[in-house]
Structure formats: C-alpha cells, structure tokens
Amino acid sequence: MSNKAVSRPTSRNLVQEAPPRPPVHAPRASGSIPIGRQLFILACAAVTLGALAMILRAGHPLQAYLVNSDAFYLPVLFDDLLARGGRLADWYLTPAPYFFPDFPLYLLAWLLGADVFQQVAAFALLQVVATGAALFLLARQILEHDRLPAAAALSILFVWLGLHAGDPFVRLFSSAHHYGAFVAALLLVALWLQRDAGPNGKPDRRLDAAVAILVFVSTLSDALFLVQAVLPLAAAALLCRQERFGGAARRAFAQLLAPALAAMISYRFLVAHPTRYKTRIGFGQFGAHFDEMSAMGSALFGPRPLLAAALLLVLFAGAACIALLLRGRLPARVPRPVALLLAFATLSCAATVGVMLLSTNVQPVPRYLIAALSWPLVAGLFGLSWLLRRHFRHAALGLAAGCTVLLAAEAWQVKDVRNAQSYYYPQQIACIDRALAAAGARHGIAQYWDAKLLQGLSRNRLTLAQHFATLEPMQWITSERFFATRYDFAIIAEREVPEFRLPRARLLALNGEPAQVVHCGDRTVLLYGAGGLRVAPDMAAPR
C-alpha cells in the first residue's frame, strides 16, 4: 500500500479517492522473510502431512467419518467407471454431484492408491494440499508480506481442527461432503481479486473466462456454492466498488451470476438422473431448524469457547466493515482486498445460516456449515496479518509450530495403537467374503448403509443393489446397472432400524428357504445360488 500523502476525501467519496493499489500480479515490496523461516514453515507443513498419514494408517477415530456408505460414493463410482466398464450416465448421483474439485482429486487418489484404503487416505492428503494451495493463492491477493506463513499456519490449523473439533472441520479429509465447494470458493475469491486489479486498477479480462468457468463447474457440482460463494462475493464486490450500480458494477455482478444461473438451469440436461433438491424457503421449519443448529453450535463451541470468541470477533469486524462500506466511511488505510474479504466472509456466513434456517425441505447438518465456520477463520487470520504487518510472522510461525508439534506427538502416540485394517477390512466383512467366495456368489442385495460400504471394502468384486425395507430398489447414489431381476444372495442387517432392514420373512415367502444361511456378527447372509433370489412376485421364477 502506498504511503504517499493524499488530500482528505469527503465522507461521500472516501472509498473512491483512496490511493490506487498496485496491480495484484505485480511485484510488491513485501519484506520477504528469510529463506530459513520459509524452509521452517514448509517443514511444518510437511511434518503435518506426515503426521496425518500416520494417524490415518493407525486407524484414528476420524475413520468413522471416512468409512460409511455416504463417504463411499466416489470410491464405488470410480471403481465402476474405471475398473468395471460403467458409465456416468448409469448413475443416480448425489444431489450435489461434486464434479469439481472432488472428481479430479479422487481420480488422482485412485491412480495413486492400490486399494480403497490407500485411495481414501490419498484423497485426504490431497485435499489438505489443495486447501493449502488455494489459501496461498488467496494470500497473494490479500497480503503484501508473510503470505506463505499465513497460508501454511491456517492450513495446519484446519488439520488440527479436523482431527479434534469434529464436524464440520473433519470434512477436510472427506470426499463428496461439501468441502470441495469451500476450496473452490477460495480459488474464486483469489481469481476475482486478481482479475479486478489489473494495470491502472482496470479488471484483467484475461481472467474473466477463468472466473466464469470456475463459477459454472462449481455451482453445477454443488448448489450450495451459489449461496456460500457467488451471491456473497457479488454483494461484497458491489459494496467495494466506486459506482455500486453503474455499468461496470452491473457487468461484474452479471459475470458472477450468469454462469451460476446457467449451471443451475443446465443441471437437468447434463445429469442423466437428476436428484437435486428443489429449493423451498419459508418459516415453517424455522423453530425446529433453530433448535437443531443451536445443538450443533453447543456441541462444537461448548468445549471450545476460544474458537467461538474468535469467530464472533471476526463476524463483528465484518459487520462493522459492511456498515462502513454502505456509508462510504471506510478508512482509506484499509486495503480494498482486506475489506472485501471481511465483507465476503460475513455475508457468506450469514447467507449459509439463513438458508439453513429458512429451508423447509432440507434438514440442517454440520457439513452444510463448512463455509460458514471456515471463512471467518480465513478472514480473521489474514486480517490479523495485515493489521500486525511484519510482526505477524512470529505469531504465524508460532501457531504453525505449536499445531505441528501437537499433531506429531499425537501421530507418535497412536502409531501402534491399532491398524486401519479394522476399519477397511473388519472381521465381519471378511466373514461375508469367505461365505460368498465359497458359494461363488457375486451379485446380491443389501440395505443402503451396507451396499456401497460392502461393495467398496469387499475383496470379491461384489455388486450390491440397495433396496428399501419394502424390497423396492433404492435408486439413490448408486448405478442402475447394479439392479437386476434376480440375484445370488441377500445381506440382512439384523439390528438395523425397520425402515432400512431388509424383510427376511418376505424374502423367504418369495423364494423359499435359502441354500445356505451364514451369520457374520449382526449380518445374516442368505445364499440362494446363481440367480436364485427374486425381490418381487411377478418376476420370472428362478431357474
């Protein structure tokens, strides 16, 4: 930021007459930190990744978030597409298809991992790296110094929160659970600041196409991106513009909204089996949703009052920044990128929470709040870096070093506690595999919470069709190729709730006694032989 004296502007045009900021992509007098400190912060990041890999290998409790049928959407999808000859058009995708950035990251994880455990662990590490890279790109546009320490310290903090704060921070390690939308939003804000700060303060048109493509693919991948990133960024950009509703402002607004709306409209034409929820907003569920979100907040912030205080402080600063922008009284010494980031983080949090409270057909869950809780931390740390200038590097290095030491110590403690094998090939699945291999059975039915999980973890190349308790096919996050008129076996989850548990009595009424019954823990396998099991009375009798 230039320190040259300028004439005192009036309250009306205070923001407009602030000294022009140098082009974002031009070199700045950033007061680079010594190479030794740069190597130290990179070493902290490397140790953090190594500790995370060791923790995953040791079977840390976070595996409970990584090993379930919802989390096995991409593992089973990529196995079907790349190893079994399936097609994307065969799939009933999730309401948020997660094309970007989850698909590219999981493709790389699939290529790196020989089995599902290695793939899931590789994805967790890759998403941490992607988050750190996106944070660094954003830091380059926001900060004039200490960009690497700020981005690395924040990345390491997110890893620590993911391991110890639970939902939604633990979703940093999960595929297809909305964390990718937050990573895409980091990239969007970084690109937006870069394209909006070309030579002489004019937008860099070379980046317009990149912004439009990113908005389109991200909104197509996750409709929450529209609420959490596109609309808040458009509003924050308008607040920071000289002429909020002039021609340039309208063009900038349209540049964000047009590709987002195109993605929302084209979803039905690009996805073979649309499953996206219809948006319904109203006050009918406000009270119930408020109670649910209060319970989530109590569980997250009750044991962590410092985290709650930090988030509230940043949101208060963001609200004050928005108020000053509306009145045209933002101090000239506050850089426009810092003001935009504070305003955006506050608006993103408010929009996300507001939609969750007012939605009448979608129940609030912690993973929907990833952006609402993560953006204030980003804005707060980057804002603190701008405020403290070069003094911040000591705080960033201390935060990174402290979290790294804690993570390394935890990894060392758990490295011999238990092996991830108990999660990725437990005795129960091994028992089922032995029974099916002995009978030569490969194609069966199971309830939703077993189907993708067993298919992903089995070493027998099973194909499992998921069915309701009524025996109707459950066409939800699965491939239509998995369903058939006749099957080889059924897996009954004896302790599952009746709404999901397959009806053993009805299967026996339709097909008679099975050739063999095998009990594996609380799962019962009914073996009927090749094509010997049907799920509806009007199907052809088994041969």
Secondary structure, DSSP 8 states (H G I E B T S, - for coil): ----------SSSTTTTS-----TTS--------HHHHHHHHHHHHHHHHHHHHHHHTT-TTHHHHSSTTTTHHHHHHHHHHHS---GGGEE--SS--TTTHHHHHHHHHHH-SSHHHHHHHHHHHHHHHHHHHHHHHHHHH-SS-HHHHHHHHHHHHHHHHHHT-TTGGGGG-SSSSHHHHHHHHHHHHHHHHHTS-GGG---GGGHHHHHHHHHHHHHH-THHIIIIIHHHHHHHHHHSSSTTSHHHHHHHHHHHHHHHHHHHHHHHHSSS-------B-STTHHHHHHHHHHHHHHHHTT-HHHHHHHHHHHHHHHHHHHHHHHT---TTS-HHHHHHHHHHHHHHHHHHHHHHHBSSS---GGGGHHHHHHHHHHHHHHHHHHHGGGHHHHHHHHHHHHHHHHHHHHHHHTTT--THHHHS-HHHHHHHHHHHHHT--EEEE-HHHHHHHHHH-SS--EEEEB-TTS-B--SSEEGGG--SEESEEEEETTS-TTTS--HHHHHHHH-S-SEEEEETTEEEEE--TT-EESSTTS----
